[in-house]
Amino acid sequence: MSAIADRPHRRVMIGAGLCLALLVVLSLAIGVQELSLSGSDGAMPFADLMAISRLPRTLSAVLCGAGLAVAGQIMQTLTRNRFVEPSTAGTAQSAALGILIVTLFLPAAGLGVKALVASGFALAGTALFLATAHRLPPEQPHLVPLFGLVYGGVVGAAVTYVAWQSDLLQYLDIWTNGEFSGVLKGRYELLFVAVIIVGSAIVIADRLTIMALGEDQATSLGIDYRRMTQIGLVLVSVMSALSVVVVGLIPFVGLVVPNLVSRISGDNLRGTLPLVALGGAILVLASDIAGRVMRFPYEIPVGTVMGVIGPAVFLWFILRERRDA
């Protein structure tokens, strides 16, 4: 029976893998600069164009999408609520606050220092959100995402105020509206940490699945609930911070993908996390390609594209839950 039940999941995985491969090819082929094998007529040689711009951009979209989707799945497990993700729970906004602090006091700091400080702020912001969310009445699950939106809005307003006072609003716009147009060789490699984050999440997938049952049940089954929560917080915070530091805030990836995968393949994270990572990579890369072609040769930031898709899907999830109830 299990082998038969696994067949649809395998077909979905294969289909998602083929879809991602097709999108990677399209991403490498689409751009303002024409492809030229020899570099004649003033065009950049094909190998240089791929190595410096097209390949880094494509890889950063895949890594960001996979990491943010898995981070969203982890956050939903920690809060036991399907309607939260890093950009709607103050995590990404806290990371932006960390980057702003570094820019004010250490303006010459590199990406590594910014990522480290942003991770610390994201960790603190997410821990505060979780501590408050667990105090909300569990019989009203919609209060958690509403609180997350308010909490993220307050942190974001504080960031905007500090940036305005410091004449850094232009930089703030870069951090809070993700785009891949500025991704080049030499300034995206930090995103490969997403591979470690996704791999770590898959390793602890069984324990995360048990944690979704609640603290009492998980503890009775031998799970160190507090330690696993700390590990989950670190994974979510680091991934969110890296995304904000390298490409800017990309909203709703961690909300849309885990919910869609859950409806297709269930809630056993051991089997669904790889599909969540694939789905996140597909969604972000497809959104980036759409942003490139809709106003070619100009671009629409991927954060803007996801800002249109995300709220629509978010409302659909809420309305569907109410109808099913």
N, C-alpha and C positions, 0 to 999 in steps of 0.2 A: 504493500500500500504506500509506504513512504517513497519508494522509487517512482511509483506512478504520480504521487503528489508532487515530487520534485521536478517532473518533466515540464509543467507550465512555467515554473520559476526559472529553469535552465533556458527555456525558450526566450523568456523575457530578458535574461542576462545576455544571451547571445544577440538578441535584437538591439539591446541598448549598446553593446559593444560595437556592433556594426554601425549604428547611428553615430556614435562618437567618432569612429574612424572616418566616416564620411564628412562630418563636420570639421575634423582636423584638416582634411584635404582642402575643403572649401576655405577654411580660415587661412591656410598657407597660400591659396591662390588669389584671394581677394585683397586688394589694396590699391592705393593711388599710384604707386610706383609700378610701372610695367615690368614684367618679368623678362630678363634678357640673359641668355647663357653666356654671352661674350662681354656684356657691358658696353656694347656699341651705342652710338648716338647719345652719349652722356648718361646712359642708364647705369644704375648700380649693378655689378655682376650678380648673377643668380645666387651663387654660394654666399656672398657677403650679405645680400638682402635677407636671405633665410636665416643666417647665423646671427645677424645683428638685430633684426626687427621682427620678421614674421614668426619664426620659431619661438623666440622668447614670449611674444604676445600670446601665441596659441597655448603654450605650456602654462603660462601664468593664469589664463582663463580656466584651463582644465584643473589646475591645482587649487585655485581659489574656489571654484565651484564644488569640487569634491570635498575639500576641507570644511567649507561653510555648511554644506548639507549635513555632513557627519556631526559638526558642532551643534547644529540645530537639533539633530536627533538626540544627542547626549543631553542637551538642555531640556528637551521635552521629557526625557526619562527622569532627570533630577527633580523637575517640578511636577511630574505626573500630570502634565497638561499639554495637549496637542497644539495649543494656540500661541506658543511662545517660541522665540528664537533670538539669537544674539542682538539683532538690530531692533527688536521690539522689547528688549528687557534691559536696556541701558548698557550692555556690554560694549558694543561698538562705540557708543557715545563716550563712555568712560575711557576707551582707548584713544579717541580723538582728544580728550582732555589731557591725557598723558603726553601725546605728541605736542600739543600746544605748550605745555609746561617746559618740555625739552627745548622747543624752539625759542621760548622766551629766555631761558637761563643758560642753555648750551646750544647756541645757534649753529655752531660748526659741527655738531654731533653727526655721526654717520647713521646709516639705516639700522645697524645692529644696536646701537645705543637707543635709538628711538623705539625700536621694536621691544627692547627689554623694558623700558619705562612704560610704554603703552601696555605691555602685558601685565605689569604690576597694577596699573590703574584699572585695567579691564577685570583683573582678578578681584580687586577690592569692590568694584562696582557690581560685579555679578554675585559676589558673596552677600552683599547687602540686599540685593534683589531677592535672592533665595531665602535669606533669613526672614524677610518681610512676607514673601509669598507663602511660606509655610504657615504663617499665622492667619491667613485668609480662610474662610469657611470652605471646606472641601466640597460641600454640596452645591456650591456656586462656582463652577470652574471658570466661567467667563470673567470673573473678577481678576484672575491672575493676568491674562493678557491686557486687560484694561489698566490694571496697576502698572504693568510693564510699559505700556505706551505713555502713561503719565510720568512715570519715573524716568524713562528715556528722554521725554520731552523736557523735564526739569534739568537733567544733566546737559542736554543739548543746548538749552537756553543759557546755562551758565557758561558753556564753552563759547557760544556766540558772543556773549557779553564781554568776556575776557579778550576774545579776538578783536572785537570792535574797539575796546579801550586800547589795545596794543597795535592797532592798524594792521591786523593780520587776517582780515576777512577774506581776502583773495586766496590766501593759503588754506583757510578753513574750507572754502568751497571745494578745493581739490581733495581734501581728506574726507569730506562728507558726501561726495558724489563720485562713486567709483567709475573709473575708465581705464582702458588699457592702451590708449594711444601713446602714452609716454613710456611704456614698458620697452626697455632695450636691454641688450646683453650687458651684464654687469650690475644691474639694479633690480633684478627680480629673483635672484637665486635663493633668497631667504624663504621663498614660498615652497621650496622643496621640503621644508619642515612639515608641510601638510602631509607628505607621504608617511612620516613618522607618526603624526597624529591619527591619520586614518588607520594605519597598521596597529597602533596601540588600542584604538577603539575596537577593532576586530578581535584583538587578543582578549579583551575584557568583556566581549559582547554578551557572553552567558550571564555574567554577574550583573551587567546593566539590565538585562531582561528581567532578572529576579528583582532588582531594585525597583522596577516599575510596579511591583506588587505592593510597595509601601515599606516603611522602615521596620515595623514589627515583624511582618512576614519575612522580609529579607534577612533580618537578624536571626530569626528562628531557623532559617535555612543555612546559617553559617557564614553570611556575608558581613564583612566589616563595613557597615553602612557609612560611617563617618569618613573612613579612609577612602572608600570608593567615591564619595561625594567630592572629596578634595581632589582626587585624580581627575574626575570629570570637570571640575571647575578649572583646573590648570589647562586641560586640553581645549576647552571652549575659549578661555581667555587668550591663550597664545595664538590660536587660529584667528580669532577676531582681530587681535592686535596686528598680526602680520598682514592681514587683508587690508586694514585701514592704512597701515604704514606704506605698503607697496603700491596699492592701486586705489585706495579709498573705500568708502563704505558701500557695500552692495547689499541692499535690503531683501528680505523675504526668501532668500534661497533656502535657509534652514527651516522655514515654515512650509513652503510649498512641497518640496521634494519628499521629506519624510512622511507627510500625510498621504501623498499620492502612492508612494511605495507601500505604505501600510495597508491601503485599500486593495492593492494588487497582490501583495505577498504575505500579509499578516504582520505580526509583531515580534517574531523570533529574530532578534537582532543578529544572531550568528549567521543567519541566511540573508537577512535584508540589508545589513550595513554595506556590503560591496555594491549592491544595487543602488543604495542611497548615494554612495560616492559617485557612481556612474551617472545617476540622474542629475546630481548637482553639476557635474562637469558638462553634461549635455545642455542643461538649462542656461548656464552662464555663457558657454561658448556660442550657443545659438542666439542668445540675446546680444552678444558682442557682434556677431555677424550681421544680425538684423540692424543694429545701430550703425554699422558701416555702410549698408546698402540702401537704407531708406532715404538718405539724403546725399548719396554719393555725388561728388567726392568728399563731402563734409561728413561728420560723424555725430551720432547721438550717444552720449555716455551710457555705458551698460547699467549704471546705477539708475538713470532715468527710465530706461526700458523696463528694468525690474520693478521700479517704483510704480509703473502702470500695471504690470502683470500681477505683482504681489498683492496689492489691496483687493483686486477683483477676486483672486483665488481665496484670499483670507475671508472675505465676506461670504463666498460660496460655501466654505467649510462651516462657518458659524450657522448659516441658514440651514444647511443640510443636517447639522447636528440637532438643531431645534426641531426640524421636521421629523427626523428619525425618533427623537424622544417622544 
